[in-house]
């Protein structure tokens, strides 16, 4: 099974244009940028991310960490993580949402992608509400 191929097929069927990169596939869905990670060493592992949804600063670090923890507790296969980055001279951190699942030999990519996309968007919304004290 080639998970990247299945994801590509799904995106094409939905009219979504994906761009290949060294990690996998980038695409936009409902105004959000997603990254599908293609793990060639683990072909049964599915990881779809919603990267950089929130910039973390010294002032909001503790609150962002607690909001991530609440997402991790309340969403079954979604992980909210703080991701440190270094881009040239700039260093920082941002929050990423990740949907991860070990697949069986015959996944229904249409059900999987729909669930992954909706779960990530829902978790992102919950994170933003918590950060905005709603």
C-alpha positions as a Markdown table, in Angstrom:
| # | Residue | x | y | z |
|---|---|---|---|---|
| 1 | Unk | 0.0 | 0.0 | 0.0 |
| 2 | Unk | 1.2 | 3.5 | -0.9 |
| 3 | Unk | -0.4 | 5.9 | 1.5 |
| 4 | Unk | 1.0 | 9.0 | -0.4 |
| 5 | Unk | -0.6 | 7.6 | -3.5 |
| 6 | Unk | -4.0 | 7.1 | -1.8 |
| 7 | Unk | -3.9 | 10.6 | -0.3 |
| 8 | Unk | -3.0 | 12.1 | -3.8 |
| 9 | Unk | -5.9 | 10.2 | -5.3 |
| 10 | Unk | -8.3 | 11.5 | -2.6 |
| 11 | Unk | -7.1 | 15.1 | -3.1 |
| 12 | Unk | -7.5 | 14.8 | -6.9 |
| 13 | Unk | -11.0 | 13.4 | -6.5 |
| 14 | Unk | -11.9 | 16.5 | -4.4 |
| 15 | Unk | -10.4 | 18.9 | -6.8 |
| 16 | Unk | -7.6 | 19.8 | -4.4 |
| 17 | Unk | -4.2 | 20.6 | -5.9 |
| 18 | Unk | -1.3 | 19.3 | -3.8 |
| 19 | Unk | 2.4 | 20.3 | -4.1 |
| 20 | Unk | 5.0 | 17.7 | -3.5 |
| 21 | Unk | 7.9 | 18.5 | -1.2 |
| 22 | Unk | 10.7 | 16.6 | 0.6 |
| 23 | Unk | 8.3 | 15.6 | 3.5 |
| 24 | Unk | 5.3 | 14.7 | 1.5 |
| 25 | Unk | 2.4 | 16.8 | 0.2 |
| 26 | Unk | 1.2 | 20.3 | 0.9 |
| 27 | Unk | -2.4 | 21.4 | 0.1 |
| 28 | Unk | -5.0 | 23.9 | 1.1 |
| 29 | Unk | -8.4 | 23.0 | 2.4 |
| 30 | Unk | -11.0 | 25.4 | 3.7 |
| 31 | Unk | -8.4 | 28.2 | 3.8 |
| 32 | Unk | -5.9 | 26.2 | 5.9 |
| 33 | Unk | -2.5 | 24.8 | 4.8 |
| 34 | Unk | -2.1 | 21.1 | 5.5 |
| 35 | Unk | 1.0 | 18.9 | 5.3 |
| 36 | Unk | 0.8 | 15.2 | 4.7 |
| 37 | Unk | 4.0 | 13.4 | 5.9 |
| 38 | Unk | 5.1 | 10.6 | 3.8 |
| 39 | Unk | 7.1 | 8.2 | 6.0 |
| 40 | Unk | 8.8 | 5.9 | 3.6 |
| 41 | Unk | 10.2 | 3.9 | 6.6 |
| 42 | Unk | 6.7 | 3.2 | 8.0 |
| 43 | Unk | 4.2 | 2.7 | 5.1 |
| 44 | Unk | 1.4 | 1.9 | 7.5 |
| 45 | Unk | 1.6 | 5.2 | 9.4 |
| 46 | Unk | -0.6 | 8.1 | 8.4 |
| 47 | Unk | 0.2 | 11.6 | 9.6 |
| 48 | Unk | -1.6 | 14.7 | 8.5 |
| 49 | Unk | -0.7 | 18.0 | 10.1 |
| 50 | Unk | -2.0 | 21.5 | 10.3 |
| 51 | Unk | 1.3 | 23.4 | 10.8 |
| 52 | Unk | 1.9 | 26.7 | 12.4 |
| 53 | Unk | -1.6 | 27.6 | 13.6 |
| 54 | Unk | -0.4 | 29.8 | 16.4 |
| 55 | Unk | 2.8 | 31.6 | 17.1 |
| 56 | Unk | 4.1 | 31.0 | 20.6 |
| 57 | Unk | 5.9 | 33.7 | 22.5 |
| 58 | Unk | 7.4 | 34.0 | 26.0 |
| 59 | Unk | 4.2 | 35.8 | 27.0 |
| 60 | Unk | 1.8 | 33.1 | 25.9 |
| 61 | Unk | 4.0 | 30.0 | 26.2 |
| 62 | Unk | 2.3 | 28.6 | 29.4 |
| 63 | Unk | -1.2 | 29.2 | 28.1 |
| 64 | Unk | -0.4 | 27.6 | 24.8 |
| 65 | Unk | 1.1 | 24.6 | 26.5 |
| 66 | Unk | -2.0 | 24.2 | 28.6 |
| 67 | Unk | -4.3 | 24.6 | 25.6 |
| 68 | Unk | -2.3 | 21.9 | 23.7 |
| 69 | Unk | -2.6 | 19.6 | 26.7 |
| 70 | Unk | -6.4 | 20.1 | 26.7 |
| 71 | Unk | -6.6 | 19.2 | 23.0 |
| 72 | Unk | -4.5 | 16.1 | 23.6 |
| 73 | Unk | -6.8 | 15.0 | 26.4 |
| 74 | Unk | -10.0 | 15.7 | 24.6 |
| 75 | Unk | -9.3 | 14.6 | 21.0 |
| 76 | Unk | -8.6 | 10.9 | 20.4 |
| 77 | Unk | -6.1 | 10.9 | 17.6 |
| 78 | Unk | -5.2 | 14.6 | 17.3 |
| 79 | Unk | -2.0 | 15.8 | 19.0 |
| 80 | Unk | -1.3 | 19.5 | 19.6 |
| 81 | Unk | 2.4 | 20.2 | 19.9 |
| 82 | Unk | 4.7 | 23.1 | 20.3 |
| 83 | Unk | 7.2 | 23.0 | 17.4 |
| 84 | Unk | 10.5 | 24.9 | 17.6 |
| 85 | Unk | 11.8 | 26.2 | 14.4 |
| 86 | Unk | 14.8 | 28.1 | 13.1 |
| 87 | Unk | 14.4 | 29.8 | 9.7 |
| 88 | Unk | 17.7 | 31.5 | 8.8 |
| 89 | Unk | 18.2 | 34.1 | 11.5 |
| 90 | Unk | 14.8 | 33.7 | 13.0 |
| 91 | Unk | 14.0 | 31.3 | 15.8 |
| 92 | Unk | 10.6 | 30.7 | 17.4 |
| 93 | Unk | 7.9 | 28.2 | 18.2 |
| 94 | Unk | 4.4 | 27.6 | 16.9 |
| 95 | Unk | 1.6 | 25.2 | 17.6 |
| 96 | Unk | 1.0 | 22.3 | 15.1 |
| 97 | Unk | -2.0 | 20.0 | 15.1 |
| 98 | Unk | -1.3 | 16.4 | 14.0 |
| 99 | Unk | -3.7 | 13.6 | 13.2 |
| 100 | Unk | -1.9 | 10.3 | 13.4 |
| 101 | Unk | -3.1 | 6.7 | 12.9 |
| 102 | Unk | -1.6 | 3.3 | 12.2 |
| 103 | Unk | -3.4 | 2.0 | 9.1 |
| 104 | Unk | -4.6 | -1.5 | 8.3 |
| 105 | Unk | -3.9 | -3.1 | 4.9 |
| 106 | Unk | -7.0 | -1.7 | 3.3 |
| 107 | Unk | -7.8 | 1.8 | 4.6 |
| 108 | Unk | -10.8 | 3.6 | 3.2 |
| 109 | Unk | -9.0 | 6.8 | 2.3 |
| 110 | Unk | -12.2 | 8.8 | 1.8 |
| 111 | Unk | -13.4 | 8.1 | 5.4 |
| 112 | Unk | -9.9 | 8.5 | 6.8 |
| 113 | Unk | -9.2 | 11.9 | 5.1 |
| 114 | Unk | -12.6 | 13.3 | 5.9 |
| 115 | Unk | -12.2 | 12.3 | 9.6 |
| 116 | Unk | -8.6 | 13.6 | 9.7 |
| 117 | Unk | -9.5 | 17.0 | 8.1 |
| 118 | Unk | -12.6 | 17.6 | 10.2 |
| 119 | Unk | -10.8 | 16.5 | 13.4 |
| 120 | Unk | -7.9 | 18.8 | 12.8 |
| 121 | Unk | -10.2 | 21.8 | 12.0 |
| 122 | Unk | -12.3 | 21.1 | 15.1 |
| 123 | Unk | -9.2 | 20.8 | 17.4 |
| 124 | Unk | -7.8 | 24.0 | 15.9 |
| 125 | Unk | -11.0 | 25.8 | 16.6 |
| 126 | Unk | -11.1 | 24.6 | 20.2 |
| 127 | Unk | -7.4 | 25.6 | 20.6 |
| 128 | Unk | -8.1 | 29.1 | 19.3 |
| 129 | Unk | -11.2 | 29.5 | 21.6 |
| 130 | Unk | -9.1 | 28.6 | 24.6 |
| 131 | Unk | -6.4 | 31.0 | 23.6 |
| 132 | Unk | -9.0 | 33.7 | 23.2 |
| 133 | Unk | -10.7 | 32.9 | 26.6 |
| 134 | Unk | -14.0 | 32.0 | 24.9 |
